[in-house]
């Protein structure tokens, strides 16, 4: 076994209303910019704690209930907290109506450093009341309709072990609030690989309101498959070493043994294993797919770089921001052409690909992409459908790309191509997606139009991907790390980029402070402009660049 360098190492609280890629220099620069822009008045030790922010927000909910549209029939629970360098606080809430979850009921309360109320962003400003919380459509019928929708989405496939779990919700995402069944339906394809869909059904009429894939995917050390020889942290246990990183929340990688999950009614009866990889000499992988630990090296490395990017650049420790690590499963299923993040296990899962269309899906940008779905789910929770779904996917493409640049790996240098390492000749294109000109994949949109929300979320994401490239690099022809780009604009303008560091800072703040589950492209423009104003000032070069880049993709 080839030798590599591996070093051995030595609250989210819920509050319910009683009334119902780059270098350390990049990280330092980003931190300094944020600190300067927000003009901190106190040291880090004097900033409000998470608990204080939650208490301040709870007081604001009581005082500002009428302005926020909160009634005695509604309950709130904290999803996420952001405390700025100057002590400003942003507390994100989910809402219930008569104890039913409200889709689109989420909102963010903004507080001054002294805890006083500044304002809020709400996914909907409508009254959430519905005439009744008793459905006319029975749960088994909703389950049947959702099962039919899953089969319709996989025509030509023989699905097995299909289960459906309906639950009543109030849907405030699609117009006037109404009682609905949200049904999570899952099964397996003929190879035993997972398929899943969330179906929203009107609980009165039985009509389908919306549906979306509920496995958020990108179709498409030790000695790794794609990133060369990389350093890993491991844990010694007796005479063996475990592929578990105690410096990053005990993140670890296990072997799924080519098995898949079996979940019934939302409860997983069995899961593919994640048998922890171990080694006797602390030198992992051979760089060849025939060695099962080679893919594990890639997966662990991807987890490490993603953890480091979010922590060192954005101050977020762990995907959920709570310092806890996730885990990876590699060798999942049979010829499985996918990778996915699953909130229910808080884990990343990678298939080996079929060898013709895709190889093992453990590339660095794929890891950054999929784990960023976890960050989105813990913050804005952008609904995986319509324009918000496109923004969800684009967020993962943007941060997956930034993780790749952050890693600064000479074997897999940063680029604006998504999944370029995993595609094989049978795929017919050199990458899954192209951020400089998304339409090069044959399906994605370069420019916004009123029909963009009707596209698959992996294609409607093109508008935001194009915006992100233009904001970072600008329009026109250029070569970056040996890759040629030529990004057009939809309004024939010339856009000057402000760099990847500032793109990442702006998008992260917009995601964690201003976006909500219902944010669309117009809302994303507003959110990123607000973020640019916070970080760099209204009318700054950066603020104007954000406006110009959105206009260049027809979002005004």
C-alpha positions in Angstrom: 0.0 0.0 0.0 1.4 3.4 -1.0 2.5 5.6 1.8 1.0 9.0 2.4 1.2 11.7 5.0 -1.5 11.5 7.6 -1.3 13.3 10.9 -2.7 11.5 14.0 -4.3 13.9 16.4 -4.3 14.1 19.8 -26.8 24.8 21.2 -29.0 24.7 19.0 -31.9 25.5 21.5 -35.5 25.5 20.3 -37.7 28.2 21.7 -41.4 28.1 21.3 -43.6 31.2 21.8 -45.9 30.7 24.8 -48.8 32.3 22.8 -48.5 29.6 20.3 -12.0 27.2 -2.0 -8.7 29.6 -1.3 -6.0 30.2 1.3 -5.8 31.4 4.9 -5.2 34.8 3.5 -8.5 34.7 1.8 -10.2 33.8 5.1 -8.4 36.6 6.9 -9.3 39.1 4.2 -13.0 38.1 4.3 -13.0 38.4 8.1 -11.4 41.8 8.1 -13.8 43.0 5.4 -16.8 41.9 7.4 -15.5 43.4 10.6 -14.7 46.7 9.0 -17.9 46.9 7.1 -20.0 46.3 10.2 -17.9 48.6 12.4 -17.8 46.5 15.6 -18.2 48.4 18.8 -17.2 45.6 21.1 -14.8 42.7 21.3 -15.9 39.1 20.4 -16.2 38.4 24.2 -18.8 41.1 24.4 -21.0 40.0 21.5 -24.4 38.5 22.4 -24.4 34.8 22.8 -26.7 32.5 20.8 -28.9 32.1 23.9 -29.1 35.9 24.3 -30.0 36.4 20.7 -32.8 33.8 21.0 -34.1 35.5 24.2 -34.0 39.0 22.6 -35.9 37.6 19.5 -38.5 36.0 21.7 -39.1 39.4 23.4 -39.4 41.0 20.0 -41.9 38.4 18.8 -44.2 39.4 21.7 -43.8 43.1 21.1 -44.0 43.0 17.3 -46.5 40.2 17.0 -49.1 42.4 15.1 -46.4 43.7 12.7 -45.2 40.2 12.0 -48.7 38.8 11.5 -48.4 36.4 14.4 -51.6 35.2 16.1 -52.4 33.1 19.1 -53.1 30.1 16.8 -49.5 30.1 15.7 -46.3 28.7 17.2 -42.7 29.4 16.4 -39.5 27.5 16.8 -35.9 28.6 16.2 -34.1 27.1 13.2 -30.8 29.1 13.1 -29.0 32.1 14.7 -26.5 34.5 13.2 -24.6 37.0 15.4 -22.7 39.7 13.5 -19.3 41.0 14.4 -20.9 44.2 15.7 -23.4 42.3 17.8 -26.3 42.5 15.4 -28.5 39.4 15.7 -30.6 37.5 13.1 -32.8 34.7 14.4 -34.6 32.4 11.9 -37.9 30.8 12.8 -40.2 28.1 11.5 -43.9 28.5 12.2 -46.9 26.3 12.9 -50.6 27.0 12.6 -52.8 25.1 15.1 -49.8 22.8 15.6 -49.5 22.0 11.9 -46.2 22.9 10.1 -46.5 25.9 7.8 -44.7 25.6 4.4 -43.6 29.2 3.7 -44.2 30.3 7.3 -40.6 30.8 8.0 -39.2 34.3 8.8 -36.0 36.0 10.1 -36.0 38.6 12.8 -33.2 41.2 12.7 -32.1 42.8 16.0 -29.7 45.6 16.8 -26.6 44.9 19.0 -28.6 46.0 22.0 -31.4 43.5 21.1 -33.9 46.0 19.9 -36.0 45.1 16.9 -34.8 46.2 13.4 -37.1 44.4 11.0 -37.8 41.0 9.5 -37.8 39.0 6.3 -40.9 36.8 5.9 -41.4 34.0 3.4 -45.1 35.1 3.2 -46.9 38.2 4.5 -50.3 36.6 4.2 -52.6 35.7 7.1 -52.0 32.0 7.7 -55.5 31.1 8.9 -57.4 28.3 7.1 -61.1 27.5 7.5 -60.5 24.1 8.9 -57.6 21.8 9.8 -59.8 18.7 9.1 -59.0 17.3 5.6 -61.7 16.2 3.1 -59.1 14.0 1.5 -58.1 11.0 3.6 -54.5 10.3 4.3 -54.4 6.9 2.5 -55.8 8.6 -0.6 -53.1 11.3 -0.4 -50.5 8.5 -0.1 -51.9 6.8 -3.2 -51.8 10.0 -5.2 -48.2 10.6 -4.1 -47.2 7.1 -5.0 -48.7 7.6 -8.5 -46.7 10.8 -8.8 -43.5 9.0 -8.0 -44.1 6.3 -10.5 -45.0 9.0 -13.1 -41.7 10.7 -12.5 -39.9 7.4 -13.2 -41.8 6.1 -16.2 -40.3 3.0 -17.7 -38.8 2.0 -14.3 -40.0 -0.9 -12.2 -40.1 0.6 -8.7 -40.2 -1.6 -5.6 -40.6 -1.2 -1.9 -42.5 2.0 -2.4 -43.7 3.7 0.8 -45.6 6.9 1.4 -45.9 9.0 4.5 -48.5 11.8 4.4 -48.7 14.6 7.0 -51.0 17.6 7.2 -49.5 21.0 6.7 -50.6 24.5 5.9 -49.3 25.5 2.5 -48.4 29.2 2.3 -45.9 28.8 -0.5 -48.4 28.6 -3.4 -50.7 31.6 -3.0 -53.4 31.8 -0.3 -52.8 29.5 2.6 -54.6 26.2 2.4 -54.7 22.8 4.2 -52.5 20.3 2.3 -51.0 16.9 2.6 -47.2 16.8 2.3 -46.4 13.2 1.4 -42.8 11.9 1.3 -42.8 8.9 -1.0 -39.8 6.7 -1.5 -38.8 3.5 -3.2 -36.1 1.7 -5.0 -35.4 1.3 -8.7 -34.6 -2.0 -10.4 -31.0 -1.9 -9.2 -32.0 -1.2 -5.6 -31.0 2.5 -5.7 -33.2 5.1 -3.9 -35.8 7.2 -5.5 -37.8 9.7 -3.6 -40.3 12.6 -4.1 -42.2 15.0 -2.0 -45.8 15.6 -3.2 -48.0 18.4 -2.0 -51.7 17.7 -2.4 -54.7 20.0 -1.7 -56.4 18.3 1.3 -59.8 19.5 0.1 -59.8 18.8 -3.6 -57.1 16.2 -4.0 -55.4 18.2 -6.7 -51.6 18.2 -6.8 -50.1 21.5 -5.8 -46.5 20.8 -6.4 -43.9 18.0 -6.3 -40.1 17.8 -6.1 -37.3 15.3 -5.8 -36.5 14.9 -2.1 -33.0 13.5 -2.7 -31.0 16.6 -3.6 -28.5 15.3 -6.1 -25.7 16.1 -8.5 -26.0 13.6 -11.3 -22.9 13.3 -11.5 -6.3 11.2 1.7 -4.3 8.8 1.6 -4.1 8.4 -2.1 -7.3 9.5 -3.7 -9.0 8.8 -7.1 -9.2 12.5 -8.1 -7.2 14.7 -5.8 -3.8 13.0 -5.6 -2.1 12.3 -2.3 -3.7 14.3 0.5 -3.2 14.7 4.3 -5.9 13.2 6.6 -6.5 13.3 10.3 -7.2 9.9 11.8 -8.0 8.4 15.2 -5.9 5.6 16.7 -7.7 2.8 18.4 -5.4 0.2 19.8 -3.2 -1.1 17.0 -5.4 0.2 14.2 -6.3 3.6 12.8 -9.8 4.8 12.0 -10.8 7.1 9.2 -12.4 9.5 11.7 -11.3 13.1 12.1 -11.4 14.3 15.8 -10.4 17.8 14.7 -13.5 18.2 12.6 -16.3 17.0 14.8 -15.4 13.3 14.4 -16.4 13.3 10.8 -15.8 9.8 9.4 -16.1 7.6 6.3 -17.6 4.2 6.1 -18.2 1.5 3.5 -21.9 1.0 2.4 -20.9 -2.5 1.0 -23.0 -1.8 -2.2 -26.2 -1.9 -0.2 -29.0 0.6 0.0 -31.5 2.0 2.5 -34.9 0.6 3.1 -37.3 3.2 4.5 -41.0 2.7 5.1 -43.4 5.5 5.9 -40.5 7.8 6.6 -38.9 5.4 9.0 -35.8 3.6 7.9 -36.2 -0.1 8.7 -32.6 -0.6 7.6 -29.9 1.5 6.3 -26.9 0.7 4.1 -24.0 0.3 6.5 -21.3 2.8 7.1 -18.6 0.4 8.3 -15.8 2.6 9.5 -12.7 2.3 7.3 -9.7 1.1 9.3 -6.0 0.6 8.5 -3.0 -0.8 10.3 -0.3 1.6 9.1 -2.3 4.9 8.7 -1.6 5.0 5.0 -4.9 4.9 3.0 -5.8 4.0 -0.6 -3.8 3.4 -3.7 -5.4 5.9 -6.0 -7.1 3.0 -7.9 -10.8 2.2 -7.8 -10.0 -1.5 -7.1 -8.9 -0.5 -3.6 -12.2 0.3 -1.8 -10.4 2.8 0.5 -9.4 5.0 -2.4 -12.9 6.4 -2.8 -13.1 6.7 1.0 -10.0 9.0 0.8 -11.8 11.3 -1.6 -14.9 11.4 0.5 -13.1 12.2 3.7 -10.9 14.8 2.0 -14.0 16.4 0.5 -15.6 16.5 3.9 -12.5 18.0 5.4 -12.1 20.8 2.8 -15.8 21.7 3.0 -15.6 21.9 6.8 -12.5 24.0 6.6 -14.0 26.3 4.0 -17.1 27.1 6.0 -15.2 27.5 9.3 -12.2 29.5 8.0 -14.0 31.6 5.5 -17.5 32.1 7.0 -17.0 31.2 10.7 -19.5 28.3 10.5 -18.3 25.3 12.5 -19.9 22.2 10.9 -22.8 21.9 8.5 -25.3 22.7 11.1 -23.1 25.3 12.7 -23.0 23.3 16.0 -19.5 21.8 15.8 -20.8 18.3 15.1 -19.4 16.3 12.2 -21.3 14.4 9.6 -20.3 11.1 8.0 -19.8 9.6 4.5 -21.0 6.4 3.0 -19.1 5.2 -0.1 -19.8 2.3 -2.5 -23.6 2.8 -2.1 -25.9 0.7 -4.3 -25.0 -1.0 -7.6 -23.7 1.2 -10.5 -25.4 4.1 -8.7 -24.9 7.3 -10.8 -25.4 9.7 -8.0 -24.4 11.3 -4.7 -26.7 12.8 -2.1 -26.9 14.6 1.2 -29.6 13.2 3.6 -30.7 15.3 6.5 -32.3 12.3 8.3 -28.9 10.6 8.8 -26.9 13.9 8.5 -24.7 12.1 6.1 -23.2 12.1 2.6 -23.7 9.1 0.3 -21.8 8.3 -2.8 -22.4 5.9 -5.6 -19.7 4.2 -7.7 -21.2 5.2 -11.0 -21.7 2.8 -13.9 -18.2 3.3 -15.3 -19.6 4.5 -18.7 -21.5 7.7 -17.9 -19.9 8.4 -14.5 -17.1 7.1 -12.3 -17.3 7.1 -8.5 -19.0 10.4 -7.5 -16.6 11.3 -4.8 -15.0 14.4 -6.4 -14.2 17.4 -4.4 -16.8 19.8 -5.9 -19.5 17.1 -5.6 -18.7 16.8 -1.9 -18.9 20.6 -1.5 -22.1 20.7 -3.5 -23.9 18.0 -1.6 -22.8 19.1 1.9 -23.9 22.6 1.1 -27.4 21.3 0.7 -27.1 20.6 4.4 -26.1 24.2 5.1 -29.1 25.4 3.1 -31.5 23.1 5.0 -30.3 24.5 8.3 -30.6 28.1 7.2 -32.9 29.4 4.4 -34.3 25.9 3.6 -35.0 27.0 0.0 -37.9 24.9 -1.2 -36.7 22.3 -3.7 -39.1 23.4 -6.4 -39.6 26.3 -8.9 -37.3 29.3 -8.6 -36.4 28.6 -5.0 -35.3 25.1 -6.0 -33.1 26.5 -8.7 -31.5 28.8 -6.0 -31.1 25.8 -3.7 -29.2 23.9 -6.4 -27.2 27.0 -7.4 -26.2 27.6 -3.8 -24.6 24.1 -3.8 -22.9 24.7 -7.1 -21.6 28.1 -6.0 -20.2 26.8 -2.7 -19.0 23.5 -4.2 -17.0 25.6 -6.6 -15.7 27.8 -3.9 -14.7 24.8 -1.8 -12.7 23.5 -4.8 -10.9 26.8 -5.2 -10.3 27.0 -1.4 -8.7 23.6 -1.4 -6.1 24.8 -3.9 -5.3 21.2 -5.0 -2.9 21.0 -7.9 -4.5 17.7 -9.0 -8.0 19.1 -9.0 -7.5 22.9 -9.4 -10.5 25.2 -8.9 -12.8 25.8 -11.9 -16.3 26.8 -12.8 -17.2 23.4 -14.1 -19.4 21.1 -12.0 -18.5 17.5 -11.8 -15.8 17.5 -14.4 -13.8 14.8 -12.6 -16.7 12.3 -12.4 -18.0 12.3 -16.0 -17.0 9.6 -18.5 -17.1 9.4 -22.3 -20.7 8.1 -22.2 -21.9 11.3 -20.7 -21.0 13.2 -23.9 -19.9 16.5 -22.2 -16.8 17.5 -20.2 -18.9 18.4 -17.1 -22.3 18.3 -15.6 -22.8 22.1 -15.6 -20.9 25.2 -16.8 -21.3 28.3 -14.6 -19.9 30.8 -17.1 -22.4 29.8 -19.8 -24.9 27.4 -18.3 -26.7 26.6 -21.6 -23.6 24.7 -22.7 -25.0 21.7 -21.0 -28.0 21.7 -23.4 -30.6 22.4 -20.8 -29.8 25.1 -18.3 -30.9 28.7 -18.6 -28.4 31.5 -19.0 -31.0 34.2 -18.4 -34.1 34.6 -16.3 -37.6 34.5 -17.9 -41.0 33.9 -16.4 -40.8 30.2 -17.4 -37.5 29.5 -15.6 -39.4 28.2 -12.6 -40.9 25.4 -14.7 -37.5 23.9 -15.4 -35.9 21.1 -13.4 -34.1 22.7 -10.5 -30.7 21.6 -11.9 -31.4 23.7 -15.0 -33.2 26.7 -13.5 -30.1 27.0 -11.3 -28.3 28.2 -14.4 -29.5 31.8 -13.8 -27.9 32.1 -10.4 -24.8 30.2 -11.5 -24.3 32.6 -14.3 -24.8 35.5 -11.9 -22.2 34.1 -9.6 -19.6 33.6 -12.3 -20.2 37.2 -13.6 -20.0 38.6 -10.1 -16.7 36.8 -9.4 -15.0 37.0 -12.8 -16.9 39.3 -15.0 -18.0 38.9 -18.6 -16.0 38.0 -21.7 -13.2 35.6 -22.6 -10.6 34.6 -20.0 -8.5 31.6 -18.9 -8.5 30.6 -15.2 -6.3 27.7 -14.0 -5.9 26.5 -17.6 -9.7 26.5 -18.4 -11.1 28.8 -21.0 -14.3 30.7 -20.3 -16.4 33.2 -22.3 -19.3 34.4 -20.4 -22.0 36.4 -22.2 -24.5 38.8 -20.7 -28.2 38.8 -21.5 -28.4 42.6 -21.9 -25.2 42.9 -23.8 -23.5 44.8 -20.9 -20.0 44.4 -19.8 -19.6 43.2 -16.2 -16.5 43.6 -14.1 -16.0 40.9 -11.5 -15.2 41.5 -7.8 -13.5 38.1 -7.1 -14.5 34.8 -5.5 -13.9 35.9 -1.9 -16.5 38.6 -2.2 -19.0 36.4 -4.1 -18.8 33.9 -1.3 -19.2 36.4 1.5 -22.2 38.0 -0.2 -24.0 34.8 -1.1 -23.4 33.3 2.4 -24.8 36.3 4.2 -27.7 36.5 1.8 -28.4 32.7 2.4 -28.1 32.8 6.2 -29.6 36.2 7.0 -32.1 37.2 4.3 -33.3 34.3 2.2 -36.3 32.3 3.2 -38.0 29.1 1.9 -39.9 31.0 -0.7 -37.2 33.2 -2.1 -37.3 33.5 -5.9 -34.9 35.2 -8.3 -36.2 38.7 -7.6 -35.9 38.0 -3.9 -32.4 36.7 -4.3 -31.4 40.0 -6.0 -32.8 41.9 -3.0 -31.1 39.5 -0.5 -27.7 39.8 -2.1 -28.0 43.5 -2.4 -28.8 43.7 1.3 -25.8 41.5 2.0 -23.5 43.6 -0.1 -24.8 46.7 1.7 -24.1 45.1 5.1 -20.6 44.0 4.1 -19.4 46.9 1.8 -21.9 49.7 2.0 -24.7 51.0 -0.1 -23.4 52.4 -3.4 -20.1 50.6 -3.0 -18.3 49.0 -5.9 -19.4 45.6 -4.6 -23.1 46.7 -4.2 -23.1 48.1 -7.7 -21.5 44.9 -9.1 -24.2 42.8 -7.6 -26.9 44.9 -9.2 -25.0 44.8 -12.6 -24.6 41.0 -12.5 -28.2 40.4 -11.8 -29.2 42.7 -14.6 -26.8 40.9 -16.8 -28.9 37.7 -16.3 -32.2 39.5 -16.7 -33.1 39.7 -13.0 -34.2 43.2 -12.1 
